[in-house]
C-alpha cells in the first residue's frame, strides 16, 4: 500500500496511477510466485485452486476495465481513500481459527 499512498500524495492523474500500480503489482506478483516456486510451496492442490480462481480473476479484470471508463477523475481519489480505509478496518477485525 505504500505505493498507493505515495501516488495519492503526488496527485498523479488516474491514468498514471493505474499504470504505476499495474507495473508495481506485476513485478511484485512475479517475485512472490517465483519465491513460492523456489520454496517448494506449489502443490497439486494449490494449482487446482488457482484453476478454480481463473473465472473470478477474469470477471474482476473485466469489471475493473468497465468501471475504469465510468469513474470520473475527480471521484477516483475519494473512492481510493474509501477502499484503503475499508481494507484497514478489515485488518483490525480478529479472525477466528475454525480448527
N, C-alpha and C positions, 0 to 999 in steps of 0.2 A: 503493500500500500504506500510506501514512501514515494514511489514514482507518481502516484495519483495526487498526493498532497503537493509534491513539487510542481507538477504540471498545473495544478489549480492555482498555486501561489504565483506562478509565472504568467497566468492568464492566457494560456495557449488557446487558440481557436479550436473548435471541436474536431476539425479535420486533422490538425497537427496532433492533438491529444490522442485521438483514436489511432493514428499511425504509430505514435511513440509507444502506446500501450500494446499494440499488436506486436511490434518488434520486441519489446521487453518480455512479454509473456511467451513469445515464440522461443526466444533464446533460453529463458528460464525453464520452460517446459522440456526443451531438448536436453538441457543439463540434468533435470530431475529424472527423466526417463532413462537417460544414459547411466546415471548413478544407480538407479534401481536395477537396471540390467547387469551392471558390473557387480552389484552387491548380491546378485542371485535372488532378487525378490520377485522375478517373473515366474509365475506358475501357470499350469493349465487353467486353474480356476480364475486367476486374475485376467487371463486372456479371454476367457468365456464371458466374464463380467464386463470387460471392455467391449466385446462384441455386442452385448445387450445394450450398452450405453450409446452406441453409434446413432440409433434413431433420435434419441434425445439431443445429442450433440448437433445433428443436422437440423432438427427443429429449432433449437436455440440459436443456431447460426442464421437461419432464415428469419426468425423473429427479430434478431438484432439488426439485420440488414433492413427489414421492414420499418422498424422503429427509428433507425438512424435517419431515414429520409423524412420522418414526420416530427422529429423533435426540433423545435426552434433553437437556434444557438443561444438565445437569452435564457431559455429554460434548462439547458444542458447542465450548467453548473449547479443549479438548485437540485436537480434530480441526482446528480453525482453526490452531493453532500448528503442527501437523504439515504442513498444506498450505503455510503460509508458509515453513517450513524446506525443504520439498521444492522449492518454486519458487526459493528462494535457491540451493540446490545446483545446480539446472538452469542458473542464471545463471553458475555457476562452470565448467561444462563447456564446453570450447572447441568451437566449431562449425567444421566444415571447409567450404570452398567447393569445390563439385564442378565448377567451370568450367575 
